[in-house]
Amino acid sequence: MAIEAVINVDLGGPRINRHLYGHFAEHLGRCVYGGFYVGEDSGIPNERGLRLDVVEALRELHIPNLRWPGGCFADEYHWRDGIGPRDRRPVMVNTHWGGVEENNHFGTHEFMALCEMLGAEPYIAGNVGSGTVREMSEWVEYLTRDGDSPMARLRKANGREEPWPVRFWGLGNEAWGCGGNMTAEHYAQEARRYGTYCRDYGGNTLYKIAAGANSADYAWTETLMKQVGHLGCRHVSSTAYHALSVHYYTVTGPTWEQKGSATAFDTGEYYRTMVSAARIEEILAGHEAVMDCYDPGRSVGLVLDEWGTWFDVEPGTNPGFLYQQNTLRDALVASTHFDVFHRHADRLVMANIAQTVNVLQAMILTDPDSDAMVLTPTYHVFHMNRGHQDATSLRVDFRTALPSRAVGEATLTTVSMSASRKDSRLLVSLSNLDADEGAEVEIELRGGALGTVDAVILTSGTLPDHNTPESPSAVAPRPYDGVTVAGGTLRAHLPAHSFVTVSGVL
């Protein structure tokens, strides 16, 4: 029996902010060094030390923003260590991630050059945990102030005459944990203090993001929202922060120390992973409900600036480097997350997958001993979905019950869907999470006629399939002929464990 749904293509909902497709690059493992940055003396093609094949691959995703330098690393990073001649930059120890030495060769100027090459907006996370208000304030001045001032002169002395446009500014990271082990009440005061001294210079207006909750800690969100309310959220542009974050990882292992393998898993583990991933809807809805009590006009943004799968590291790799493979299972976690993001686009303004290269649920994997580069299944989901960026969300109403299966005490809905319209182009994303059974879908398109469609599918023989330098296209998108349009109805066959996108001009 087919799943029946209706999409009113002429009745748009909230805009899907392109920043929901944001990324994250921390000084962690081989994300920055060996991922983005190989150094100017590398035999790998690069520009100013930035690896060109990685940059080109990410440009294909229309990457909207990049969060840096952390993560936990942000609250032990002192930005002045990463400016000036590289041979004079001090060495530090990355205490959070492997205890390795950090030579600070990749700093502010290198990051801003990377963002310019990517065509992405920078999202900088400032140091609240071990830094000072003055240090953060001066970093903003160094980056964004034109004319004559102490930090502007220092920037010019380091080779950058014009200021950079920097809109997104994080007031610390995970203040409840690695960012200072603070209480919510203490951090709320700190966020107000730090945010007050992060100034707008010239035409650059900061969008300040407070370090928010871990997972379902709604009390943390309420504490931060009380502070916004105290400052007057009706005039949120004048407050110490304009948004607050939340972090949620898909973790399914029996303990934090045993999260399970990224590639060696059975069907039961797969379904438990998808149940954990589906919980993101509950998490977002819970934080939004709290925020609505203090900000019914939804002027304060919610930012999910860390999300993705977290499994055990690959055997033989540094446990502190968080290097994991990326399978079709990861791709379906991503595709269903985006459906949720689209449904919450009236409050959720940004999301950043963790992380872009070589760490956790990465877009790209590079080989430390060669110039090999692999695009992961998750990369392909971002690419297939890029048409949703800045599109108008369209509500999907189901006329029949969605298929589901019991997973322990939970119930997993096994078909997920979202849709958007941009200009005159419709994009529908469909995921079938069932490991073994296909699904038939019939969608009535009201308010517009759709002609020929382009359909693309991402699937493979088994869920643990993944891409390697020896087999880079084991899981890759391909044109799909299992979709038809006739009489205003779109019909699609969704094979087991597959992600399908359908697009066409209305």
PESUL-V430999 format. One record per residue. N is the residue number from 1. SS is DSSP state (H for helix, E for strand, L for the rest). OMEGA is omega in whole degrees, 0 to 359 (* if undefined). D_FIRST is the distance of its C-alpha to the first C-alpha in Angstrom with 2 decimals. Layout:
((N SS OMEGA D_FIRST) (N SS OMEGA D_FIRST))
This chain:
((1 L 184 0.00) (2 L 172 3.78) (3 E 183 6.67) (4 E 181 9.10) (5 E 178 12.78) (6 E 172 16.21) (7 E 174 19.32) (8 E 189 22.62) (9 E 179 24.48) (10 E 180 27.77) (11 E 185 27.78) (12 E 175 28.90) (13 E 181 29.36) (14 E 175 31.83) (15 E 176 33.00) (16 L 182 31.71) (17 L 180 35.10) (18 H 182 35.59) (19 H 170 37.31) (20 H 178 34.01) (21 H 182 34.05) (22 E 185 37.46) (23 E 190 38.98) (24 E 179 41.49) (25 L 180 44.50) (26 L 171 46.67) (27 L 188 49.81) (28 L 179 47.99) (29 L 182 48.08) (30 L 176 47.68) (31 L 180 45.81) (32 L 182 48.92) (33 E 184 51.45) (34 L 175 50.03) (35 L 176 46.88) (36 L 192 47.87) (37 E 180 51.60) (38 L 181 53.47) (39 L 185 56.92) (40 L 180 58.92) (41 L 181 60.56) (42 L 174 57.29) (43 L 176 56.73) (44 L 181 53.12) (45 L 184 53.03) (46 E 172 53.44) (47 E 184 54.87) (48 L 178 57.07) (49 L 182 55.53) (50 E 188 51.92) (51 E 190 49.71) (52 H 181 48.68) (53 H 176 45.60) (54 H 180 44.05) (55 H 182 44.98) (56 H 179 43.56) (57 H 181 40.22) (58 H 176 39.92) (59 H 178 41.02) (60 L 179 37.95) (61 L 187 35.85) (62 L 184 37.88) (63 L 188 38.82) (64 L 180 39.86) (65 E 179 41.97) (66 E 181 43.36) (67 E 186 44.46) (68 E 5 47.69) (69 L 177 49.75) (70 L 11 47.63) (71 L 181 46.25) (72 H 181 48.80) (73 H 184 51.13) (74 H 185 51.54) (75 H 166 53.58) (76 H 181 56.09) (77 L 178 56.33) (78 L 195 59.46) (79 H 180 59.03) (80 H 177 62.72) (81 H 185 62.44) (82 H 176 60.14) (83 L 180 62.31) (84 L 180 65.44) (85 L 186 66.47) (86 H 182 64.12) (87 H 177 67.01) (88 H 182 68.26) (89 L 183 65.07) (90 L 177 65.29) (91 L 176 63.21) (92 E 176 61.19) (93 E 177 59.18) (94 E 188 55.44) (95 L 182 55.51) (96 L 192 51.81) (97 L 171 50.44) (98 L 180 52.33) (99 L 182 55.87) (100 E 177 56.42) (101 E 178 58.95) (102 E 184 57.82) (103 L 177 60.27) (104 L 177 58.99) (105 L 174 59.00) (106 L 182 55.70) (107 L 187 56.51) (108 H 183 56.26) (109 H 179 57.35) (110 H 179 55.15) (111 H 180 52.08) (112 H 175 52.77) (113 H 177 53.30) (114 H 180 49.92) (115 H 179 48.21) (116 H 179 50.07) (117 H 179 48.96) (118 H 189 45.31) (119 L 184 45.46) (120 L 174 44.25) (121 E 175 45.71) (122 E 171 47.50) (123 E 186 46.48) (124 E 176 49.46) (125 E 181 49.48) (126 L 185 53.03) (127 L 173 54.91) (128 L 187 55.25) (129 L 181 55.47) (130 L 181 58.67) (131 L 179 59.65) (132 L 176 61.61) (133 H 180 61.12) (134 H 181 63.72) (135 H 181 62.00) (136 H 180 58.69) (137 H 181 60.49) (138 H 176 62.45) (139 H 176 59.38) (140 H 180 57.95) (141 H 181 61.35) (142 H 184 61.60) (143 H 199 58.27) (144 H 185 58.29) (145 L 174 61.85) (146 L 176 63.71) (147 L 187 67.47) (148 L 174 69.91) (149 L 182 69.22) (150 H 182 69.68) (151 H 176 66.08) (152 H 178 65.83) (153 H 179 69.02) (154 H 178 67.69) (155 H 180 64.54) (156 H 178 66.72) (157 H 179 68.98) (158 L 169 65.95) (159 L 180 65.18) (160 L 183 62.80) (161 L 184 64.59) (162 L 174 61.77) (163 L 176 59.62) (164 L 169 55.91) (165 L 178 53.28) (166 L 182 51.61) (167 L 189 49.36) (168 E 184 47.34) (169 E 179 49.51) (170 E 178 48.50) (171 E 181 50.88) (172 L 183 50.61) (173 L 175 47.68) (174 L 181 46.43) (175 L 178 49.54) (176 L 183 48.32) (177 L 186 48.67) (178 L 179 50.12) (179 L 176 51.17) (180 L 182 53.83) (181 L 183 52.49) (182 L 166 53.09) (183 L 179 52.12) (184 H 182 50.01) (185 H 180 53.05) (186 H 181 55.29) (187 H 179 52.86) (188 H 177 52.27) (189 H 178 56.02) (190 H 180 56.15) (191 H 177 53.35) (192 H 183 55.31) (193 H 180 58.48) (194 H 182 57.14) (195 H 180 55.11) (196 H 184 58.23) (197 L 171 60.14) (198 L 192 57.44) (199 L 169 58.81) (200 L 179 57.60) (201 E 178 59.94) (202 L 180 60.40) (203 L 181 57.13) (204 E 179 55.08) (205 L 181 53.18) (206 L 169 51.71) (207 E 190 48.32) (208 E 186 49.09) (209 E 178 46.44) (210 E 179 47.37) (211 E 188 46.32) (212 E 196 43.63) (213 E 168 41.85) (214 E 174 40.47) (215 L 188 36.84) (216 L 178 36.67) (217 L 183 40.40) (218 H 178 40.08) (219 H 177 43.75) (220 H 179 44.80) (221 H 180 42.93) (222 H 179 44.53) (223 H 179 47.96) (224 H 181 47.57) (225 H 176 46.26) (226 H 179 49.28) (227 H 176 51.48) (228 H 179 49.74) (229 H 179 50.16) (230 H 181 53.80) (231 H 177 54.34) (232 L 185 52.57) (233 H 175 49.00) (234 H 178 49.47) (235 H 191 51.60) (236 H 181 49.61) (237 H 182 51.30) (238 H 183 54.49) (239 L 180 53.14) (240 L 175 53.61) (241 L 188 49.92) (242 L 180 47.08) (243 E 174 44.04) (244 E 189 43.29) (245 E 171 41.23) (246 E 177 38.95) (247 E 176 38.14) (248 E 177 35.07) (249 E 174 34.39) (250 E 182 31.43) (251 L 185 33.31) (252 L 182 31.98) (253 L 181 34.95) (254 L 178 36.77) (255 E 177 39.74) (256 L 180 40.76) (257 L 180 42.90) (258 E 185 40.06) (259 L 181 36.99) (260 L 182 35.54) (261 L 177 35.49) (262 L 186 33.90) (263 L 182 33.00) (264 L 182 33.27) (265 L 179 30.40) (266 L 183 27.83) (267 H 178 24.18) (268 H 177 25.36) (269 H 178 27.66) (270 H 182 25.00) (271 H 177 22.76) (272 H 176 25.93) (273 H 182 26.80) (274 H 174 23.56) (275 H 178 24.12) (276 H 179 27.63) (277 H 182 26.56) (278 H 181 24.17) (279 H 179 27.21) (280 H 178 28.66) (281 H 178 26.83) (282 H 182 28.64) (283 H 181 31.87) (284 H 181 31.93) (285 H 180 31.06) (286 H 178 33.82) (287 H 179 36.45) (288 H 179 35.52) (289 H 177 35.94) (290 H 181 39.41) (291 H 181 40.31) (292 H 179 39.29) (293 H 184 41.87) (294 H 185 44.65) (295 L 183 43.34) (296 L 179 41.12) (297 L 177 41.73) (298 L 175 40.11) (299 L 177 43.08) (300 L 183 43.05) (301 E 172 40.57) (302 E 185 38.48) (303 E 176 38.62) (304 E 191 36.55) (305 E 165 39.09) (306 E 175 38.10) (307 E 177 34.56) (308 E 180 32.90) (309 E 178 32.61) (310 L 179 35.74) (311 L 175 36.14) (312 L 178 39.28) (313 L 177 41.43) (314 L 181 41.44) (315 L 177 43.90) (316 L 179 47.42) (317 L 181 47.06) (318 L 181 48.92) (319 H 181 47.11) (320 H 183 48.27) (321 H 174 46.67) (322 L 178 43.00) (323 L 178 41.97) (324 L 176 38.47) (325 L 191 36.19) (326 L 187 32.91) (327 E 175 29.70) (328 H 176 26.08) (329 H 178 25.67) (330 H 180 28.15) (331 H 180 26.35) (332 H 171 23.15) (333 H 181 25.47) (334 H 184 26.93) (335 H 180 23.82) (336 H 173 22.46) (337 H 182 26.01) (338 H 175 26.22) (339 H 178 23.16) (340 H 180 25.07) (341 H 181 28.30) (342 H 180 26.96) (343 H 183 25.92) (344 L 188 29.44) (345 L 178 31.37) (346 L 177 33.51) (347 L 182 35.38) (348 E 187 34.62) (349 E 181 36.99) (350 E 172 37.20) (351 E 183 35.66) (352 E 179 37.25) (353 E 180 35.63) (354 L 349 37.95) (355 L 194 39.36) (356 L 185 39.72) (357 E 168 41.52) (358 L 182 41.97) (359 L 178 41.19) (360 L 186 38.07) (361 L 190 34.87) (362 L 171 36.80) (363 L 191 36.02) (364 E 173 38.73) (365 E 176 40.51) (366 E 181 44.03) (367 L 182 46.22) (368 L 184 49.47) (369 L 180 51.37) (370 L 177 50.32) (371 L 181 49.00) (372 L 177 45.46) (373 E 182 42.64) (374 E 171 38.92) (375 E 185 36.08) (376 L 174 33.51) (377 H 178 29.71) (378 H 175 30.18) (379 H 184 32.46) (380 H 175 29.76) (381 H 177 27.42) (382 H 182 30.37) (383 H 180 30.98) (384 H 184 27.45) (385 L 189 27.43) (386 H 177 30.99) (387 H 177 30.09) (388 H 185 29.09) (389 L 180 32.74) (390 L 175 34.43) (391 L 176 31.48) (392 E 180 30.33) (393 E 178 27.31) (394 E 181 24.46) (395 E 175 22.45) (396 E 178 18.65) (397 E 181 17.18) (398 E 179 13.65) (399 L 176 12.33) (400 L 180 9.56) (401 L 177 10.51) (402 L 178 10.77) (403 L 180 10.26) (404 E 175 13.76) (405 E 178 16.15) (406 E 177 19.62) (407 E 188 22.47) (408 L 178 25.67) (409 L 182 26.09) (410 E 174 23.83) (411 E 181 20.14) (412 E 171 18.75) (413 E 191 15.95) (414 L 173 14.60) (415 E 181 13.53) (416 E 185 16.52) (417 E 169 17.39) (418 E 184 20.56) (419 E 177 22.18) (420 E 177 25.72) (421 E 178 27.96) (422 E 190 31.39) (423 L 180 33.62) (424 L 184 31.35) (425 E 178 28.98) (426 E 174 25.43) (427 E 178 24.12) (428 E 178 20.63) (429 E 184 20.24) (430 E 178 17.02) (431 E 171 17.12) (432 E 184 14.85) (433 L 181 16.98) (434 L 185 15.28) (435 L 189 18.07) (436 L 188 16.27) (437 L 173 12.51) (438 L 180 11.11) (439 E 176 8.46) (440 E 182 7.14) (441 E 174 8.87) (442 E 183 10.06) (443 E 175 13.44) (444 E 180 15.72) (445 E 182 19.25) (446 E 174 21.79) (447 L 179 25.51) (448 L 179 25.75) (449 L 181 25.01) (450 L 179 23.96) (451 L 179 25.29) (452 L 182 24.96) (453 L 171 23.49) (454 E 180 24.55) (455 E 180 21.97) (456 E 180 23.17) (457 E 173 21.62) (458 E 178 23.27) (459 L 177 22.36) (460 L 185 24.26) (461 L 180 24.28) (462 L 182 24.81) (463 L 179 24.79) (464 L 181 28.63) (465 L 182 29.29) (466 E 183 31.83) (467 L 179 34.38) (468 L 176 38.04) (469 L 179 41.10) (470 L 180 40.76) (471 L 188 37.05) (472 L 183 36.49) (473 L 177 33.23) (474 L 175 31.32) (475 L 184 28.78) (476 L 181 28.99) (477 L 176 26.89) (478 E 176 26.38) (479 E 187 25.11) (480 L 181 21.46) (481 L 181 20.15) (482 L 181 16.40) (483 E 177 16.45) (484 E 174 17.08) (485 E 179 18.23) (486 E 176 18.54) (487 L 179 19.47) (488 L 179 19.35) (489 E 176 15.75) (490 E 179 15.31) (491 E 181 12.46) (492 E 169 12.57) (493 E 179 11.55) (494 E 177 12.89) (495 L 176 14.48) (496 L 180 15.37) (497 L 182 18.24) (498 E 173 18.48) (499 E 185 19.74) (500 E 171 19.21) (501 E 180 21.25) (502 E 180 21.00) (503 E 178 24.15) (504 E 181 25.68) (505 E 179 28.35) (506 L * 27.68))
